[in-house]
């Protein structure tokens, strides 16, 4: 599953979680009721999903995440990061010589 699709699924899950929490808190209940347990389970599921998406995003190499930025700058150093400012101008001047 792509990261974008996972974020869409999590946003829908977040809407379901928030509506369940609002609905359950709109109806007074005891502290140790099934609704409180449901709130905790829903919040835990949302947290686990967000951590999973964070791991997916972090597992991608930086060059893949920043491909558009690197393509626009046109100057890439050996480590894979883009050069900016003075270093970029110097690198372009060296490349032009």
C-alpha positions in Angstrom: 0.0 0.0 0.0 1.4 3.4 -0.9 2.0 6.1 1.6 -0.7 8.3 0.1 -3.2 5.5 0.2 -2.3 4.7 3.8 -2.7 8.4 4.8 -6.1 8.4 3.1 -7.1 5.3 5.1 -5.8 6.9 8.3 -7.7 10.1 7.7 -11.0 8.1 7.3 -10.1 6.1 10.4 -9.5 9.4 12.2 -12.9 10.7 11.2 -14.5 7.5 12.5 -12.5 7.7 15.7 -13.4 11.3 16.3 -17.1 10.8 15.6 -17.2 7.8 17.9 -15.5 9.8 20.6 -17.8 12.8 20.2 -20.9 10.6 20.1 -19.8 8.6 23.2 -19.0 11.7 25.2 -22.3 13.3 24.1 -24.0 10.5 26.0 -22.9 10.5 29.7 -21.5 7.2 30.8 -19.5 5.8 33.7 -15.7 6.0 33.7 -15.3 2.3 33.4 -17.9 1.7 30.7 -17.4 -0.1 27.4 -17.5 3.4 25.7 -14.4 4.5 27.6 -12.7 1.2 26.6 -13.8 1.9 22.9 -12.4 5.4 23.1 -9.0 4.0 24.3 -8.9 1.3 21.7 -9.8 3.8 18.9 -7.1 6.2 20.1 -4.6 3.4 20.3 -5.4 2.2 16.8 -5.0 5.7 15.4 -1.6 6.1 17.2 -0.4 2.7 15.9 -1.5 3.6 12.3 0.3 7.0 12.5 3.5 5.3 13.7 3.2 2.7 10.9 2.9 5.5 8.3 5.9 7.3 9.9 8.0 4.2 9.6 7.0 3.8 5.9 7.9 7.4 5.1 11.2 7.2 7.1 12.1 3.9 5.3 12.2 5.6 1.9 15.6 7.0 0.9 15.8 10.8 1.1 16.5 11.1 -2.6 13.2 9.4 -3.4 11.3 11.7 -1.1 13.0 14.8 -2.4 13.3 13.8 -6.0 11.3 16.8 -7.2 13.4 19.3 -5.2 16.7 17.7 -6.3 15.6 17.7 -9.9 14.8 21.5 -9.7 18.1 22.5 -8.1 20.1 20.4 -10.6 23.1 20.3 -8.2 23.5 17.2 -6.1 26.5 16.4 -3.9 28.0 12.9 -3.4 25.9 12.3 -0.3 22.7 12.7 -2.2 21.6 16.0 -0.7 21.0 19.2 -2.7 23.4 22.2 -2.4 21.9 25.6 -1.8 23.1 29.2 -1.8 26.9 29.9 -2.1 27.8 26.2 -2.4 25.4 25.7 -5.3 26.7 28.8 -7.1 30.3 27.5 -6.6 29.4 24.0 -7.9 27.7 25.5 -11.0 30.7 27.7 -11.7 33.0 24.7 -11.4 30.8 22.6 -13.7 30.7 25.4 -16.3 34.5 25.7 -16.5 
